[in-house]
Amino acid sequence: MAKSSSAISAHRAQFQQTIFTQFCLISLLCLASFKLLANGDESDASAAPALSQSERMQWWSDARFGMFIHWGTYSVLGGVYKGKDYSKEFSGASAEWIKNRAKISDDEYVKLARQFNPTNFNAAEWVSLAKAAGMKYIVITAKHHEGFAMFDTKVSDYSIMKASPFKRDIIKELADECRKQGLHFGVYYSQKIDWHNEKHPGYYDLLKGQISELLTNYGDIAVMWFDMGDGNTAFNNELGALVRKLQPKTIIGSRLYAGKMPDSEKKYADFKSLGDRSVATRPVAGYGECPMTTRLNWAYAQHDEHWKSVKLLIEYLVVDAARGANMLLNFGPKPDGTFTEQDTERLKGIGKWMAVNGESIYGTKASPLNYDFPWGLITQNTGLKRLYLHVLKWNPKGIELTGILGQPSHAYLLADPARKDLVVERNGDALTVKVPAAAPDENDSVIVMEFADGIKVDADAKSGFHWKPTPVMGLSEKSGGKTTADGDTKKAGGSEKSADEGQ
Ligand code: JFZ
């Protein structure tokens, strides 16, 4: 029997309703299954094998070169308090210790925060400077011994957001900019010394709270650069475990622990932080990093004229790399948020050399020889089957090296775009590279030697470590330099540890 039009439209409406209901049910089922899958994936992710240390360290080891930044309310004083300059008063200096050295009361010192208003701070400029200099990572003081947090912490009011007129999260702005420009971002965190909070009954909770904030609110934190660990190994390990839990890829420095502790007991340390202002004096076992200053002080100091030249800083970078260590080169920005002109000049000078010679640093390993030469040192890239001879002292009569077997298939100056072949003569166990009369680079001229069959070393070859870093004020005493003002005996913080002993 034919249906009436109204019956047909009622039937159609019922049919459409059924379809819609079914569609919703199917959508919900799909959503539920995706969620389940995701959960399943998450559970797979949570079951993912823990990251090995070598996986965690790969980018860091390849990077070889990073930027260290010491910046805080101490920068306002620039090493001077009530007319007295404390930036040279004791071993290792340094302007960020001024509260301690000038014996400034906490009530007096916290007033500095009200003057910390770096209106010229521009994260893009800082990160661009580091990138152009060839640096692959930045580590900045999120909280130094003064206890002032350079980030939006909720566990203390002594921070850039609540105690300073600036009220911008420096750590967030730099972390975001590093991510944008492709640099790894890390933070220095003083966990043992905190002259403002350490007497706080819940100090350990404050530490764990701030470390959790840093590892939760700022994206990937590539490095946690703890400083001056104490003997409380259980607590140090608790902090290490907290970092691992929150961000398994975060690299942890050895200063989470007391320097004198055996490396084997530093459970969460991924790399050995060598002595302040040190240069590797011997090949470093495992992963090592030498923190270095461009002058004497770490933080900005108005009257610190102990500047290191571009040539010297490149020498130190090369010596560290040739001995298997990274160099973390420090800068102390001014209280207005800009770098000093001298630091900017050094960054540009190093960047010019790195633009031509970066291949001889990035992704390299320590020399295959357990010695070096009066003319300089060697890095190697085994994957490329290349040796890089860093000739710091040019010799127009030729550059001689021993301990390498066979004949290079190709040898050329890294600075030569044409890669014109250089003559390499063998005389017994020595190879001599015939070179132009003038060194192609005033800082470090790099000769590349390629070995088609791979780099082979004469295991019996012996010699010495000829290369001693050029001694200057602002180089650790163990590395051959001086960090004590004449006649000074007082020590700042830890003793001047040897570069070899590390932290
Ligand atoms: C620490 C800080 O006290 C200093 O202000 C700066 O931040 C530097 C990078 O690290 O200084 C130290 C830490 C450890 C030793 C010496 C100085 N040590 O163990 O010899």
Residues whose N, C-alpha, C, O or C-beta is under 5 A from the ligand:
A	BS01	JFZ	E96 D227 G259 D276 W298 A492 G493 G494 S495 E496 K497
